[in-house]
Amino acid sequence: MVAETPEAVLADLDALVGLVPVKAAVHRLADVHRLNAHRRAAGEPVLEQPLDLVFAGDPGTAEDEVARIVARLYAALGLLPEAKVAEVGREHLVGSDEAQTRLRVEAAVAAAAGGVLFVDDAHVLVAGGPGDQGDVAVTALVQAMAVPERSFAVILSGPTEPMRLIARHHPALAPAFEDVIEFPRYTPDELVELFGRQAAALGIAVPDDVRAAVEAHLAEVHAGGRFRDTRYVPALVEEMYARLAGRALEDGDLADPEHRAFAVSDVPPVAAALPAETGLRVGFSAP
């Protein structure tokens, strides 16, 4: 298998919708690591750049996708042996008691060996305060990160303000917080572009009148201060696909090409959008 080049990985990063400050930050990291590699080879001193990172911002802003790109970048630069990501949350790290919690952290670290351990919603680990098993998990993770010459990097991800709790409770994580990458919310235009890409991936056309209706829908959603992330767009596409299916099957003739293009009637009213109780996905009420 031919190894990826840093340029190819960064091109995939740049192809993502929006995320301008995130892209700039990752490019900056790549530049520093590349310069350090050149200076080390020449026997010159370097300013060490930690591999651990913190992603801060609203959920659903492509943090997991960028984490996978960072893992590929580290491998392409020769900083880590593998371009893999072990993604974990509180449910993977916290056990019923301290012994179980430490075993789970050890398992997560083992799964990430050679690559990146991506801890999503890391702030949830300390939500219970001192003595909570989440706090034990963070302590165990800090200890694993302190091992000399460890073969994995850690990326902690969570909302900006709650993530500061981790920094306060666990000063040993300070090096990771030296590189905080802020993930901005998507703009209405960026959400529309995400929608267009997902429709294109399905081979479904979006006529101009439908695009205008989707733009108005997403502008209203964004102005309302909710669902301003990538989780809303797949839910919208799924709802519109279901409506298209019902419309296409009304006459029982799927040979008709109408199922290959969305119609304005497929765009649901914003009021039909319902957040799941978990906050992990969005659904729609019946028409």
C-alpha contacts under 8 A as a table, 3 or more apart, distances in Angstrom:
res1	aa1	res2	aa2	distance
3	A	76	A	6.83
4	E	8	A	6.59
4	E	9	V	7.08
4	E	72	R	7.83
4	E	76	A	5.57
5	T	8	A	5.29
5	T	9	V	6.55
5	T	76	A	5.47
5	T	77	L	7.71
6	P	9	V	5.15
6	P	10	L	6.11
6	P	73	L	5.80
6	P	76	A	5.38
6	P	77	L	6.35
7	E	10	L	5.18
7	E	11	A	6.07
8	A	11	A	5.06
8	A	12	D	6.53
9	V	12	D	5.25
9	V	13	L	6.49
9	V	69	I	6.65
9	V	72	R	6.71
9	V	73	L	5.98
9	V	76	A	7.92
10	L	13	L	4.85
10	L	14	D	6.15
10	L	27	H	7.33
10	L	69	I	7.93
10	L	73	L	7.49
11	A	14	D	5.05
11	A	15	A	6.21
12	D	15	A	5.06
12	D	16	L	6.87
12	D	69	I	7.76
13	L	16	L	5.63
13	L	23	K	6.68
13	L	66	V	7.26
13	L	69	I	6.76
14	D	23	K	6.52
16	L	19	L	7.43
17	V	190	E	6.32
17	V	193	E	7.23
17	V	194	L	6.83
18	G	186	Y	6.82
18	G	190	E	6.16
19	L	22	V	5.19
19	L	23	K	6.18
19	L	183	F	6.64
19	L	184	P	6.47
19	L	186	Y	7.78
20	V	23	K	5.25
20	V	24	A	6.32
21	P	24	A	5.04
21	P	25	A	6.15
21	P	182	E	7.36
21	P	183	F	7.45
21	P	184	P	7.79
22	V	25	A	5.12
22	V	26	V	6.27
22	V	181	I	6.25
22	V	182	E	6.65
22	V	183	F	6.23
23	K	26	V	5.27
23	K	27	H	6.14
24	A	27	H	5.17
24	A	28	R	6.16
25	A	28	R	5.05
25	A	29	L	6.32
25	A	181	I	6.72
26	V	29	L	5.02
26	V	30	A	6.21
26	V	70	V	7.70
27	H	30	A	5.05
27	H	31	D	6.18
28	R	31	D	5.08
28	R	32	V	6.31
29	L	32	V	5.22
29	L	33	H	6.23
29	L	49	Q	7.96
30	A	33	H	5.20
30	A	34	R	6.06
30	A	73	L	7.74
31	D	34	R	5.18
31	D	35	L	6.13
32	V	35	L	5.18
32	V	36	N	6.10
32	V	49	Q	7.27
33	H	36	N	5.04
33	H	37	A	6.21
33	H	49	Q	6.88
33	H	77	L	7.69
34	R	37	A	5.12
34	R	38	H	6.36
34	R	77	L	7.22
35	L	38	H	5.12
35	L	39	R	6.19
36	N	39	R	5.10
36	N	40	R	6.00
36	N	46	V	5.60
36	N	47	L	7.26
36	N	48	E	7.58
37	A	40	R	5.20
37	A	41	A	6.21
38	H	41	A	5.24
38	H	42	A	6.41
39	R	42	A	5.00
39	R	43	G	6.18
39	R	44	E	4.91
39	R	45	P	6.65
39	R	46	V	6.56
40	R	43	G	4.96
40	R	44	E	5.53
40	R	45	P	6.75
40	R	46	V	6.97
41	A	44	E	7.53
50	P	53	L	7.87
50	P	175	P	7.18
50	P	176	A	7.25
51	L	153	A	5.63
51	L	154	V	7.41
51	L	176	A	7.96
52	D	153	A	5.26
52	D	154	V	4.82
52	D	155	I	5.68
52	D	175	P	7.59
52	D	176	A	4.99
52	D	179	D	7.62
53	L	154	V	6.50
53	L	155	I	4.76
53	L	156	L	6.46
53	L	176	A	5.08
53	L	177	F	6.71
53	L	178	E	7.80
53	L	179	D	5.39
53	L	180	V	6.18
53	L	181	I	7.49
54	V	155	I	5.52
54	V	156	L	4.78
54	V	157	S	5.80
54	V	176	A	6.23
54	V	177	F	5.95
54	V	179	D	6.26
54	V	180	V	4.65
54	V	181	I	6.13
55	F	63	E	6.89
55	F	155	I	7.02
55	F	156	L	6.09
55	F	157	S	4.55
55	F	158	G	6.55
55	F	180	V	5.88
55	F	181	I	4.98
55	F	182	E	6.05
55	F	183	F	6.90
56	A	157	S	5.85
56	A	158	G	5.31
56	A	159	P	5.27
56	A	160	T	4.69
56	A	163	M	7.22
56	A	180	V	6.69
56	A	181	I	6.11
56	A	182	E	4.89
56	A	183	F	6.01
57	G	61	T	7.64
57	G	157	S	8.00
57	G	158	G	6.24
57	G	159	P	4.51
57	G	160	T	5.11
57	G	182	E	5.77
57	G	183	F	4.88
57	G	184	P	6.47
57	G	185	R	7.77
58	D	61	T	6.47
58	D	158	G	7.18
58	D	159	P	5.25
58	D	160	T	7.54
58	D	183	F	7.14
58	D	184	P	7.48
58	D	185	R	6.81
58	D	229	D	7.74
59	P	63	E	7.72
59	P	158	G	6.94
59	P	159	P	6.87
59	P	229	D	7.17
60	G	63	E	7.11
60	G	229	D	4.94
60	G	230	T	5.17
60	G	231	R	5.58
61	T	183	F	6.56
61	T	184	P	7.30
61	T	185	R	6.62
61	T	186	Y	7.29
61	T	229	D	5.40
61	T	230	T	5.87
62	A	65	E	5.16
62	A	66	V	6.22
62	A	230	T	7.01
63	E	66	V	5.18
63	E	67	A	6.07
63	E	157	S	7.29
63	E	183	F	7.61
64	D	67	A	4.95
64	D	68	R	6.38
64	D	118	F	7.75
64	D	120	D	7.89
65	E	68	R	5.25
65	E	69	I	6.47
66	V	69	I	4.91
66	V	70	V	6.11
67	A	70	V	5.03
67	A	71	A	6.25
67	A	85	V	7.50
67	A	116	V	7.98
67	A	118	F	6.98
67	A	155	I	7.32
68	R	71	A	5.11
68	R	72	R	6.34
68	R	83	A	7.75
68	R	84	K	7.12
68	R	85	V	6.13
69	I	72	R	5.05
69	I	73	L	6.08
70	V	73	L	4.86
70	V	74	Y	6.10
71	A	74	Y	5.20
71	A	75	A	6.33
71	A	82	E	7.68
71	A	83	A	4.94
71	A	84	K	6.01
71	A	85	V	6.54
71	A	115	G	6.35
71	A	116	V	5.88
72	R	75	A	5.16
72	R	76	A	6.08
72	R	82	E	7.64
72	R	83	A	4.38
72	R	84	K	7.12
73	L	76	A	4.96
73	L	77	L	6.09
73	L	83	A	7.55
74	Y	77	L	5.15
74	Y	78	G	6.21
74	Y	79	L	5.02
74	Y	80	L	5.56
74	Y	83	A	7.17
75	A	78	G	5.00
75	A	79	L	5.76
75	A	80	L	4.85
75	A	81	P	5.65
75	A	82	E	5.49
75	A	83	A	5.19
75	A	115	G	7.88
76	A	79	L	7.62
76	A	83	A	7.88
77	L	80	L	7.81
78	G	81	P	6.61
80	L	83	A	7.46
80	L	114	G	5.86
80	L	115	G	6.04
80	L	151	S	6.81
80	L	152	F	7.00
81	P	114	G	5.28
81	P	115	G	6.81
81	P	151	S	7.95
82	E	114	G	5.25
82	E	115	G	5.15
83	A	114	G	7.95
83	A	115	G	5.82
83	A	116	V	7.84
84	K	112	A	7.37
84	K	114	G	7.61
84	K	115	G	4.97
84	K	116	V	6.25
85	V	112	A	6.36
85	V	115	G	5.94
85	V	116	V	4.75
85	V	117	L	5.87
85	V	118	F	6.54
86	A	108	A	7.21
86	A	111	A	6.14
86	A	112	A	5.09
86	A	115	G	7.78
86	A	116	V	6.27
86	A	117	L	4.96
86	A	118	F	5.98
87	E	117	L	6.12
87	E	118	F	4.69
87	E	119	V	6.06
87	E	120	D	7.03
88	V	91	E	7.70
88	V	92	H	5.71
88	V	93	L	7.26
88	V	108	A	7.35
88	V	117	L	7.46
88	V	118	F	6.20
88	V	119	V	5.07
88	V	120	D	6.21
89	G	92	H	5.48
89	G	93	L	6.59
89	G	119	V	5.63
89	G	120	D	5.33
89	G	121	D	6.45
89	G	122	A	6.89
90	R	93	L	5.18
90	R	94	V	5.73
90	R	121	D	7.77
90	R	122	A	7.34
90	R	124	V	6.76
90	R	125	L	5.88
90	R	134	G	7.02
91	E	94	V	5.77
91	E	95	G	7.95
92	H	104	R	6.58
92	H	105	V	7.86
92	H	108	A	7.63
93	L	101	T	6.03
93	L	102	R	7.85
93	L	104	R	5.06
93	L	105	V	5.24
93	L	108	A	7.31
93	L	134	G	7.64
93	L	137	A	6.16
94	V	100	Q	7.41
94	V	101	T	4.75
94	V	104	R	6.74
94	V	105	V	7.79
94	V	133	Q	5.93
94	V	134	G	5.86
94	V	137	A	6.21
95	G	98	E	7.02
95	G	99	A	7.75
95	G	100	Q	4.75
95	G	101	T	4.25
95	G	102	R	7.93
95	G	104	R	6.99
95	G	133	Q	7.01
96	S	100	Q	6.19
96	S	101	T	6.98
96	S	133	Q	7.65
97	D	100	Q	5.41
97	D	101	T	6.13
97	D	133	Q	6.83
98	E	101	T	5.02
98	E	102	R	6.14
98	E	133	Q	6.58
98	E	136	V	6.70
99	A	102	R	5.29
99	A	103	L	6.28
100	Q	103	L	5.05
100	Q	104	R	6.22
101	T	104	R	5.12
101	T	105	V	6.29
101	T	133	Q	6.84
101	T	136	V	7.09
101	T	137	A	6.00
102	R	105	V	5.10
102	R	106	E	6.12
102	R	136	V	7.62
102	R	137	A	6.49
102	R	140	A	6.16
103	L	106	E	5.06
103	L	107	A	6.20
104	R	107	A	5.02
104	R	108	A	6.23
105	V	108	A	5.04
105	V	109	V	6.14
105	V	137	A	6.45
105	V	140	A	6.68
105	V	141	L	6.49
106	E	109	V	5.12
106	E	110	A	6.11
107	A	110	A	5.03
107	A	111	A	6.17
108	A	111	A	5.06
108	A	112	A	6.31
108	A	117	L	7.46
109	V	112	A	5.10
109	V	113	A	6.18
109	V	117	L	6.92
109	V	144	A	7.59
109	V	152	F	7.88
110	A	113	A	5.15
112	A	115	G	5.30
112	A	116	V	5.51
112	A	117	L	5.14
112	A	152	F	6.29
113	A	116	V	7.46
113	A	151	S	5.75
113	A	152	F	5.25
114	G	151	S	5.02
114	G	152	F	5.15
115	G	151	S	7.15
115	G	152	F	5.01
115	G	153	A	6.45
116	V	152	F	5.52
116	V	153	A	4.77
116	V	154	V	5.70
116	V	155	I	7.10
117	L	152	F	7.01
117	L	153	A	6.14
117	L	154	V	4.81
117	L	155	I	6.23
118	F	154	V	6.00
118	F	155	I	4.83
118	F	156	L	6.13
118	F	157	S	7.51
119	V	122	A	5.59
119	V	154	V	7.48
119	V	155	I	6.15
119	V	156	L	4.91
119	V	157	S	6.08
120	D	156	L	6.34
120	D	157	S	4.93
120	D	158	G	6.47
121	D	124	V	5.82
121	D	125	L	7.88
121	D	156	L	7.68
121	D	157	S	5.53
121	D	158	G	4.55
121	D	159	P	7.59
122	A	125	L	5.62
122	A	126	V	7.87
122	A	156	L	5.86
122	A	157	S	5.66
122	A	158	G	5.64
122	A	163	M	7.28
123	H	126	V	5.80
123	H	127	A	6.58
123	H	157	S	7.77
123	H	158	G	5.83
123	H	159	P	7.48
123	H	162	P	5.68
123	H	163	M	5.18
123	H	165	L	7.25
123	H	166	I	6.53
124	V	127	A	5.00
124	V	128	G	7.92
124	V	134	G	7.63
125	L	128	G	7.33
125	L	133	Q	7.91
125	L	134	G	4.21
125	L	135	D	6.16
125	L	137	A	7.41
125	L	138	V	7.10
126	V	129	G	5.43
126	V	130	P	7.52
126	V	132	D	7.41
126	V	134	G	5.55
126	V	135	D	5.36
126	V	138	V	7.95
126	V	165	L	7.31
126	V	166	I	6.57
127	A	134	G	7.73
128	G	131	G	7.84
128	G	132	D	5.37
128	G	134	G	7.13
128	G	135	D	7.72
129	G	132	D	5.85
129	G	135	D	6.92
130	P	135	D	6.09
131	G	135	D	6.29
131	G	136	V	7.08
132	D	135	D	5.30
132	D	136	V	6.67
133	Q	136	V	4.83
133	Q	137	A	6.20
134	G	137	A	4.95
134	G	138	V	6.38
135	D	138	V	5.20
135	D	139	T	6.29
136	V	139	T	5.08
136	V	140	A	6.19
137	A	140	A	5.09
137	A	141	L	6.12
138	V	141	L	4.95
138	V	142	V	6.09
138	V	170	H	7.87
139	T	142	V	5.08
139	T	143	Q	6.31
139	T	170	H	7.57
140	A	143	Q	5.10
140	A	144	A	6.33
141	L	144	A	5.04
141	L	145	M	6.18
142	V	145	M	5.01
142	V	146	A	6.26
142	V	172	A	6.75
142	V	173	L	6.73
143	Q	146	A	5.08
143	Q	147	V	6.90
144	A	147	V	5.61
145	M	150	R	7.06
146	A	150	R	7.94
147	V	150	R	5.68
157	S	163	M	7.88
158	G	162	P	7.24
158	G	163	M	5.94
159	P	162	P	5.77
159	P	163	M	6.03
160	T	163	M	5.37
160	T	164	R	6.88
160	T	182	E	7.83
161	E	164	R	5.51
161	E	165	L	7.55
162	P	165	L	5.49
162	P	166	I	7.55
163	M	166	I	5.46
163	M	167	A	6.92
164	R	167	A	5.07
164	R	168	R	6.29
165	L	168	R	5.11
165	L	169	H	6.08
166	I	169	H	5.17
166	I	170	H	5.77
167	A	170	H	5.31
167	A	171	P	5.69
167	A	173	L	6.38
167	A	174	A	6.46
167	A	177	F	7.29
168	R	171	P	6.05
170	H	173	L	5.82
170	H	174	A	7.75
171	P	174	A	5.36
172	A	175	P	7.43
173	L	176	A	5.60
173	L	177	F	6.71
174	A	177	F	5.05
174	A	178	E	6.50
175	P	178	E	5.24
175	P	179	D	7.67
176	A	179	D	5.96
176	A	180	V	7.56
177	F	180	V	5.50
185	R	228	R	6.19
185	R	229	D	6.45
186	Y	190	E	5.83
186	Y	191	L	6.33
186	Y	228	R	5.96
186	Y	229	D	6.01
186	Y	230	T	7.94
187	T	190	E	5.14
187	T	191	L	6.31
187	T	222	H	7.55
187	T	228	R	7.55
188	P	191	L	5.09
188	P	192	V	6.27
188	P	215	E	7.35
188	P	218	L	5.96
188	P	219	A	5.37
188	P	222	H	6.33
189	D	192	V	5.06
189	D	193	E	6.28
189	D	215	E	7.56
190	E	193	E	4.99
190	E	194	L	6.23
191	L	194	L	5.02
191	L	195	F	6.23
191	L	218	L	7.03
191	L	228	R	7.96
191	L	229	D	7.71
191	L	230	T	7.38
191	L	233	V	6.92
192	V	195	F	4.99
192	V	196	G	6.21
192	V	214	V	7.12
192	V	215	E	6.13
192	V	218	L	7.11
193	E	196	G	5.02
193	E	197	R	6.27
194	L	197	R	5.22
194	L	198	Q	6.35
194	L	230	T	7.77
194	L	233	V	7.00
195	F	198	Q	5.25
195	F	199	A	6.18
195	F	233	V	5.93
195	F	234	P	7.63
195	F	237	V	7.06
196	G	199	A	5.16
196	G	200	A	6.07
196	G	206	V	7.42
197	R	200	A	5.07
197	R	201	A	6.17
198	Q	201	A	5.04
198	Q	202	L	6.53
198	Q	234	P	7.64
198	Q	237	V	7.44
199	A	202	L	5.18
199	A	203	G	6.38
199	A	204	I	5.35
199	A	205	A	6.91
199	A	206	V	7.36
199	A	237	V	7.17
200	A	203	G	4.85
200	A	204	I	5.75
200	A	205	A	6.79
201	A	204	I	7.67
203	G	260	R	6.82
204	I	259	H	7.63
204	I	260	R	4.74
204	I	261	A	4.88
204	I	262	F	6.71
205	A	260	R	6.19
205	A	261	A	4.32
205	A	262	F	6.26
206	V	210	V	5.91
206	V	211	R	5.99
206	V	261	A	6.02
206	V	262	F	5.66
206	V	263	A	7.76
207	P	210	V	5.29
207	P	211	R	6.17
207	P	261	A	7.36
207	P	262	F	7.23
207	P	263	A	7.62
208	D	211	R	5.03
208	D	212	A	6.18
209	D	212	A	5.10
209	D	213	A	6.31
209	D	264	V	6.71
210	V	213	A	4.99
210	V	214	V	6.13
210	V	262	F	6.82
210	V	263	A	5.85
210	V	264	V	4.83
210	V	267	V	7.67
211	R	214	V	5.01
211	R	215	E	6.02
212	A	215	E	5.03
212	A	216	A	6.24
213	A	216	A	5.14
213	A	217	H	6.13
213	A	264	V	6.47
213	A	267	V	6.93
214	V	217	H	4.93
214	V	218	L	6.08
214	V	267	V	6.63
215	E	218	L	5.29
215	E	219	A	5.98
216	A	219	A	5.09
216	A	220	E	6.19
217	H	220	E	5.31
217	H	221	V	6.31
217	H	267	V	7.84
217	H	269	P	7.31
217	H	270	V	6.35
218	L	221	V	4.92
218	L	222	H	6.01
219	A	222	H	5.12
219	A	223	A	6.05
220	E	223	A	5.13
220	E	224	G	6.20
220	E	270	V	7.37
221	V	224	G	5.22
221	V	225	G	6.86
221	V	226	R	6.23
221	V	227	F	6.71
221	V	228	R	7.42
221	V	270	V	6.65
222	H	225	G	5.36
222	H	226	R	6.18
222	H	227	F	6.90
222	H	228	R	5.65
223	A	226	R	7.83
225	G	228	R	6.96
227	F	231	R	7.29
227	F	232	Y	5.60
228	R	232	Y	7.24
229	D	232	Y	6.11
229	D	233	V	7.68
230	T	233	V	5.59
230	T	234	P	7.23
231	R	234	P	6.05
231	R	235	A	6.81
231	R	280	L	7.77
231	R	281	R	6.19
231	R	282	V	7.02
232	Y	235	A	5.23
232	Y	236	L	6.23
232	Y	281	R	7.39
232	Y	282	V	6.08
233	V	236	L	5.00
233	V	237	V	6.19
234	P	237	V	5.02
234	P	238	E	6.00
235	A	238	E	5.03
235	A	239	E	6.15
235	A	281	R	7.55
235	A	282	V	5.85
235	A	283	G	6.25
235	A	284	F	7.92
236	L	239	E	5.14
236	L	240	M	6.14
236	L	268	P	7.99
237	V	240	M	5.10
237	V	241	Y	5.95
238	E	241	Y	5.05
238	E	242	A	6.24
239	E	242	A	5.17
239	E	243	R	6.32
239	E	266	D	7.88
239	E	268	P	7.53
239	E	284	F	6.95
240	M	243	R	5.03
240	M	244	L	6.03
240	M	262	F	7.47
240	M	266	D	4.93
240	M	267	V	5.94
240	M	268	P	7.22
241	Y	244	L	4.95
241	Y	245	A	6.09
241	Y	262	F	7.90
241	Y	266	D	7.63
242	A	245	A	5.01
242	A	246	G	6.33
243	R	246	G	5.16
243	R	247	R	6.19
243	R	266	D	5.37
244	L	247	R	5.04
244	L	248	A	5.96
244	L	259	H	6.29
244	L	262	F	6.53
244	L	263	A	7.59
244	L	266	D	6.10
245	A	248	A	5.11
245	A	249	L	6.09
245	A	259	H	6.85
246	G	249	L	5.27
246	G	250	E	6.19
247	R	250	E	5.37
248	A	251	D	7.04
248	A	252	G	7.33
248	A	253	D	7.24
248	A	254	L	6.48
248	A	256	D	7.74
248	A	258	E	6.33
248	A	259	H	5.56
249	L	252	G	4.57
249	L	253	D	6.32
249	L	254	L	6.59
250	E	253	D	7.90
253	D	256	D	5.91
254	L	257	P	7.28
254	L	259	H	7.34
256	D	259	H	7.19
257	P	260	R	5.58
257	P	261	A	7.81
258	E	261	A	5.87
258	E	262	F	7.97
259	H	262	F	7.33
262	F	266	D	6.42
263	A	266	D	5.38
263	A	267	V	7.48
264	V	267	V	5.62
265	S	268	P	7.45
268	P	272	A	6.77
268	P	287	P	7.68
269	P	272	A	5.58
269	P	273	A	7.63
270	V	273	A	5.65
271	A	274	L	7.96
272	A	284	F	5.23
272	A	285	S	5.18
272	A	286	A	7.61
272	A	287	P	7.76
273	A	282	V	6.84
273	A	283	G	5.93
273	A	284	F	4.58
273	A	285	S	6.65
274	L	282	V	5.81
274	L	283	G	5.14
274	L	284	F	5.42
274	L	285	S	6.85
275	P	279	G	6.12
275	P	281	R	6.51
275	P	282	V	4.66
275	P	283	G	6.24
276	A	279	G	5.18
276	A	280	L	6.64
276	A	281	R	5.75
276	A	282	V	5.69
276	A	283	G	6.77
277	E	280	L	7.95
278	T	281	R	7.48
279	G	282	V	7.54
